[in-house]
Amino acid sequence: MKPVLALDSTDAGLEAGLEAAGYTLMRAYHVPEAELGPYLATAEGILLRSRIRITEPLLAQAPALQWIGRLGSGVENIDQAAAQRRGVALYSAPEGNRSAVGEHALGMLLSLTHKIGLAHREVIGGAWNRASNTGWELEGSTIGIIGFGHMGSAFAQRLQGFGVRILAYDKYKTGYAPAYVKEATLDRVLSESDVLSLHLPLTAETEGMVDAPFLRQCAKAPFLVNTSRGGVIRTAAVWDAVQQGHLRGAALDVLDLEKRSLEGLEGLPPWWNAFLSDPRVLVTPHIAGWSEQSFPKMGEILITKILKGHP
C-alpha cells in the first residue's frame, strides 16, 4: 500500500491511474487543514490544486512523504525550500493547460480591443451603437510578452498570422525565441509595446512587480493582459493607470484580490464596481487554464511525471 493524500478533486484519470499503479488514495477533499494530521502521518504522496498551502509545519507531519503533485501550472502554494530540505519531489503540469491559457489571453485581448463584450452588453440593453464601438486592430502593432515559458510561448504561437511584431523578455533565459519572436530587454518591451502580456510565476521576486512605477515606464499606453498570477500585479495601480491614460485598457484573468484558495475574492476596495463597469477593463474569474481538454491533459502529464520518479 502506497498512501496518497488527495486534498482536492483533481482528475478522474489521474486518480484512477495512480490506483492502478498500486497507490491508495485517501480522498480528503473537504477536510479542514487542522484535521489533516492522521492522513499526513502515512502519506507517501500528496495531490492538490489550490485549497491548501503546503507549509513547513504541514510537511513536518508527513514523515513518509516522497512527492507532491499539483494539477496546475505552478507550485507557488507549496513551500518549495521546505520540500527540498526534506527531499520531497514536486511535480506540476504546465504543459497541459498552455493551449488553454494562450487561447484565453488572445480571446481577452481581442474582446477588449474590439469592444466585443461591451457591444454585447449594450445590445442586451437595447442599444445598437456602431461608431462608439469602433475596434483597434492588432495588425502592425508590437506585442510585448514578459515571461516566455510554456504560457508565454503558447500566446506567441497564437499571435502568428495577425501581422504583429512580438518582443519577449525572460530574465532567466537567452536564445529561447523562435524566428517570429525577438528577444528584448525589459526596458525595450515597456517602451515599444502596444500590448503587454504577462506570463510570470508568482515568486518573491515577481510579487507586486507590476505596480505604479512599473506602469509609468510603458511609453505607449498599452493594453495590459494578465493570465499568469494575480499577485504579480497591483490591481489598484492598474486601475489608476487606466484612469490616468498610462494604460489603454486591462484584460485580467487573475487579481491580487483572490482568496488563497483562488475560489473567490476578498477585501474588495471601494472602487471595485467602478473598475468592473469601466469599458476599458475586462475581468474573468481565473479560468484561463480551464478547458474541457486541459484537465485530462494535465492529469496525463502529471501521472507520467509521478510514476517516472516514483513507480
C-alpha positions in Angstrom: 0.0 0.0 0.0 1.3 3.4 -1.0 -1.0 6.0 0.5 -1.6 9.3 -1.4 -3.5 12.2 0.3 -5.8 13.9 -2.2 -6.5 17.4 -0.8 -8.6 18.5 -3.8 -10.7 16.8 -6.5 -8.2 16.7 -9.4 -8.8 14.5 -12.5 -10.5 11.1 -12.6 -8.0 9.7 -15.0 -5.1 10.8 -12.8 -6.6 9.3 -9.7 -7.5 6.0 -11.4 -4.0 5.8 -12.9 -2.4 6.1 -9.5 -4.7 3.5 -8.1 -3.8 1.2 -11.0 -0.1 1.7 -10.2 -0.6 0.5 -6.7 -1.3 3.7 -4.8 -4.2 4.0 -2.3 -6.0 7.4 -2.4 -7.1 9.0 0.8 -9.7 11.5 -0.5 -9.8 14.4 1.9 -11.3 17.0 -0.5 -13.1 18.9 2.3 -11.2 18.0 5.4 -10.0 21.2 7.2 -6.3 21.8 7.4 -6.3 21.4 11.2 -7.7 17.9 10.8 -5.2 16.5 8.3 -2.7 15.1 10.8 -3.9 11.4 10.6 -3.8 11.5 6.8 -0.4 13.1 6.7 1.1 10.6 9.1 1.2 7.8 6.5 1.1 9.7 3.1 3.8 9.0 0.6 2.3 11.4 -1.9 0.0 14.4 -1.9 -2.3 15.5 -4.8 -3.7 19.0 -4.7 -4.8 22.1 -6.6 -5.1 25.2 -4.6 -7.3 24.7 -1.5 -4.4 24.1 1.0 -1.0 25.8 1.2 1.8 23.2 1.9 3.9 24.8 4.6 6.8 23.6 6.7 4.6 22.7 9.7 2.3 20.7 7.5 5.3 18.9 5.9 6.6 18.1 9.4 3.5 16.0 10.0 4.3 13.8 6.9 7.4 11.8 7.7 6.9 9.3 4.9 6.2 11.9 2.2 8.1 11.4 -1.1 6.3 13.7 -3.6 3.7 16.4 -4.1 1.8 16.7 -7.4 -0.2 19.8 -8.2 -2.8 19.7 -11.0 -1.9 23.1 -12.4 0.9 25.1 -13.9 2.8 26.2 -10.9 3.8 25.2 -7.3 3.6 28.6 -5.6 1.2 27.2 -2.9 4.0 24.9 -1.8 6.9 25.9 0.4 9.5 24.7 -2.1 12.5 25.3 0.1 11.0 23.2 2.9 10.1 20.5 0.5 13.6 20.4 -0.9 15.1 20.2 2.6 13.0 17.1 3.2 13.8 15.5 -0.1 10.2 15.8 -1.4 9.9 15.9 -5.1 7.5 18.5 -6.6 5.5 17.9 -9.8 3.2 20.2 -11.8 1.8 20.1 -15.4 2.1 23.5 -17.2 2.3 21.6 -20.5 -1.3 20.5 -20.1 -3.0 23.9 -20.0 -0.7 26.0 -22.0 -3.0 25.9 -25.0 -6.0 27.0 -22.9 -4.0 29.9 -21.5 -2.7 31.0 -24.8 -6.2 31.0 -26.4 -7.8 32.7 -23.4 -5.2 35.5 -23.4 -5.8 36.1 -27.1 -9.5 35.9 -26.7 -9.4 38.5 -23.9 -7.2 40.8 -25.9 -9.5 40.7 -29.0 -12.6 41.1 -26.9 -11.1 44.2 -25.3 -9.6 45.8 -28.4 -12.7 45.2 -30.5 -15.1 46.0 -27.6 -16.9 42.7 -28.2 -18.1 42.3 -24.6 -19.1 45.9 -24.3 -21.1 45.9 -27.5 -22.9 42.7 -26.5 -23.9 44.2 -23.2 -25.2 47.3 -25.0 -27.2 45.2 -27.4 -28.8 43.3 -24.5 -29.8 46.7 -23.1 -31.4 47.7 -26.4 -28.7 49.9 -27.8 -27.2 49.4 -31.3 -24.1 51.6 -31.1 -21.6 51.2 -34.0 -19.4 54.3 -34.0 -18.7 54.2 -30.3 -17.7 50.5 -30.5 -15.1 51.0 -33.2 -12.3 48.5 -32.7 -8.5 48.6 -32.6 -6.6 46.2 -34.9 -3.6 44.2 -33.8 -2.1 44.3 -37.3 1.1 46.4 -37.4 1.3 46.6 -33.6 4.0 45.4 -31.2 3.1 42.8 -28.6 5.4 42.5 -25.6 5.5 39.3 -23.7 7.0 39.1 -20.2 7.9 35.6 -19.3 8.5 33.1 -22.1 7.8 29.7 -20.5 5.0 27.4 -21.5 2.3 30.1 -21.3 4.2 33.0 -22.9 5.3 30.8 -25.8 1.8 29.5 -26.3 0.4 33.0 -26.5 3.2 34.0 -29.0 2.3 30.9 -31.2 -1.3 32.1 -31.4 -0.3 35.6 -32.5 1.1 34.3 -35.8 -1.0 35.4 -38.7 -2.1 38.7 -37.1 0.7 40.7 -38.7 2.3 41.8 -35.4 5.8 42.2 -34.2 6.5 40.2 -31.0 9.0 41.2 -28.4 9.8 38.9 -25.5 11.6 39.3 -22.2 12.6 36.5 -19.9 15.1 37.3 -17.1 16.3 33.7 -16.9 16.7 32.7 -20.5 18.6 33.6 -23.6 18.4 32.0 -27.1 14.8 30.8 -26.5 12.9 32.8 -29.1 11.6 31.2 -32.3 12.1 33.0 -35.6 8.8 35.0 -35.2 9.8 36.4 -31.8 12.5 38.9 -31.0 14.2 38.7 -27.6 14.5 42.0 -25.9 15.3 43.8 -22.7 12.5 44.7 -20.3 13.1 48.4 -21.0 12.6 47.8 -24.7 9.5 45.8 -24.1 8.0 48.5 -21.9 9.0 51.3 -24.3 7.9 49.8 -27.6 4.8 47.6 -26.8 1.2 48.4 -27.8 0.1 45.3 -25.9 1.8 44.0 -22.8 1.0 40.4 -21.8 2.2 38.9 -18.5 3.2 35.2 -18.2 5.1 35.0 -14.9 5.1 32.7 -12.0 4.4 34.2 -8.6 7.7 34.4 -6.6 9.2 36.7 -4.1 10.8 38.5 -7.0 7.6 38.9 -9.1 5.1 39.6 -6.4 3.8 43.2 -6.9 6.2 43.6 -9.8 3.5 45.5 -11.9 3.0 48.5 -9.7 2.6 52.2 -10.4 6.3 52.9 -11.1 6.4 49.9 -13.5 3.4 51.0 -15.4 4.7 54.6 -15.7 7.6 53.1 -17.8 5.1 52.0 -20.5 5.7 54.6 -23.2 2.8 53.8 -25.5 -0.1 53.4 -23.0 -0.5 49.7 -24.0 -3.3 47.3 -23.4 -2.3 45.1 -20.4 -3.2 41.3 -20.3 -2.6 39.2 -17.3 -3.3 35.5 -17.3 -0.5 34.5 -15.0 -0.9 35.1 -11.3 -2.9 37.9 -9.6 -0.1 38.7 -7.1 2.2 39.8 -9.9 0.2 43.0 -10.3 -1.2 45.6 -8.0 -4.8 45.9 -9.2 -5.2 49.4 -7.7 -2.2 50.6 -9.7 -3.7 49.1 -12.9 -6.9 50.9 -12.2 -5.1 54.2 -11.6 -3.1 53.7 -14.8 -6.3 53.1 -16.8 -7.9 56.2 -15.4 -4.8 58.4 -16.0 -4.2 57.1 -19.5 -1.0 55.2 -18.8 -2.8 52.1 -19.9 -5.3 52.0 -22.8 -7.1 49.0 -21.2 -6.7 46.0 -19.0 -7.7 42.4 -19.5 -7.2 40.5 -16.3 -8.0 36.8 -15.6 -6.3 36.9 -12.2 -6.3 39.5 -9.4 -4.4 40.2 -6.2 -7.8 40.3 -4.6 -8.3 36.5 -4.9 -8.6 34.3 -1.8 -5.7 32.0 -1.1 -7.7 29.1 -2.5 -8.4 31.1 -5.7 -12.1 30.3 -5.1 -13.4 33.9 -4.9 -12.4 37.4 -4.0 -11.9 39.1 -0.6 -11.2 42.6 0.7 -12.9 44.3 -2.3 -11.9 48.0 -2.4 -14.4 50.9 -2.7 -13.5 51.4 -6.3 -14.3 47.8 -7.3 -17.7 48.4 -9.0 -16.3 51.4 -11.0 -13.4 49.3 -12.1 -15.6 46.4 -13.3 -18.0 48.6 -15.1 -15.4 50.6 -17.0 -15.4 49.7 -20.7 -11.6 49.7 -20.7 -11.5 46.8 -18.2 -12.2 43.1 -18.8 -12.1 40.6 -15.9 -12.6 36.8 -15.9 -12.5 34.6 -12.8 -9.1 32.8 -13.1 -10.3 30.4 -15.8 -7.6 30.9 -18.5 -6.2 27.4 -17.8 -9.5 25.7 -17.5 -10.9 23.9 -20.6 -12.6 20.6 -21.3 -9.3 19.4 -22.7 -6.8 20.9 -20.2 -7.7 18.9 -17.1 -7.3 15.4 -18.8 -4.1 16.6 -20.4 -2.7 17.9 -17.1 -3.7 14.6 -15.5 -1.9 12.5 -18.1 1.2 14.7 -17.8 1.2 14.7 -14.0 0.8 10.9 -13.6 3.6 10.3 -16.2 6.0 12.5 -14.1 5.0 11.0 -10.8 5.3 7.4 -12.0 8.6 8.1 -13.7 10.0 9.3 -10.4 8.1 7.0 -8.1 7.0 3.8 -9.9 
